[in-house]
Amino acid sequence: MFGLIGKVTCVAGQRAAFAAIPMPGCLSYVIATDPADADALWITEVWDSQASQKASLSLPAVQAAIAKGRPMIAGFSNRVETVPLGGQGL
């Protein structure tokens, strides 16, 4: 499996709208607010492989989600690649 964990800082007032955008193709796509930052979200993704994650970027539904979310993003930080071993929901 392949995982990504990253912090997205949204444009002020856009966090809820950004969090509502679905991301098709993931085994697990968890969005969490950051209680210490009113504009930040932590996103945890789990894919069956890194190739699947990269391939998803060319899917029309993913392209549409990216296009919809891009104007709401003020920045990215703390991006980490992981190797998920399993857990609840996987």
C-alpha positions in Angstrom: 0.0 0.0 0.0 0.9 3.6 -0.4 0.0 6.5 1.8 0.2 10.3 1.9 -0.3 12.6 4.9 -0.3 16.3 4.4 -1.4 19.6 5.8 -3.3 21.9 3.5 -3.9 25.5 4.5 -7.0 26.8 2.9 -7.9 30.4 2.0 -9.6 32.0 5.0 -13.2 30.8 5.2 -12.8 28.0 2.6 -11.8 25.1 4.8 -15.3 23.5 5.0 -15.9 23.9 1.3 -12.5 22.3 0.5 -13.1 19.5 2.9 -16.4 18.6 1.2 -14.8 17.9 -2.2 -14.7 14.1 -2.7 -11.6 12.3 -4.0 -12.5 9.3 -6.0 -10.2 6.2 -6.2 -8.8 6.1 -2.7 -9.0 3.1 -0.4 -9.2 5.7 2.4 -9.4 9.5 2.3 -9.6 11.1 5.7 -9.9 14.8 6.2 -9.4 16.3 9.6 -9.5 19.8 10.9 -6.6 21.2 12.8 -7.9 22.6 16.2 -4.8 24.9 16.4 -5.4 26.4 12.9 -8.8 27.5 11.7 -7.8 27.4 8.0 -5.9 24.1 8.1 -6.8 20.5 7.2 -4.8 17.3 7.6 -5.5 14.8 4.8 -4.6 11.1 5.0 -4.8 9.0 1.9 -4.3 5.3 1.4 -3.9 3.8 -2.0 -3.3 0.2 -3.1 0.0 1.4 -4.7 1.9 4.6 -5.6 1.1 3.9 -9.3 -2.6 4.0 -8.6 -2.3 7.3 -6.8 -0.3 8.8 -9.8 -2.7 7.3 -12.3 -5.7 8.8 -10.5 -4.4 12.3 -11.3 -5.5 11.8 -14.9 -9.0 10.7 -14.1 -11.6 13.3 -15.1 -13.3 13.2 -11.7 -10.0 13.8 -9.9 -9.1 16.5 -12.4 -12.4 18.2 -11.6 -11.9 17.9 -7.8 -8.4 19.4 -8.2 -9.7 22.3 -10.3 -12.5 23.0 -7.8 -10.2 22.9 -4.8 -7.2 24.8 -6.2 -8.6 28.3 -5.7 -9.3 27.4 -2.0 -5.7 26.4 -1.2 -3.4 29.0 0.4 -0.5 26.5 0.8 0.8 23.0 1.6 3.1 21.8 4.3 4.2 18.6 6.2 3.8 16.2 3.2 4.9 12.7 4.2 4.7 9.4 2.2 3.9 6.4 4.2 3.6 2.6 3.8 0.2 1.7 5.5 0.3 -1.7 7.1 -3.5 -2.0 7.7 -5.9 -0.9 10.4 -9.6 -0.3 11.0 -11.4 0.3 7.7 -8.6 -1.0 5.4 
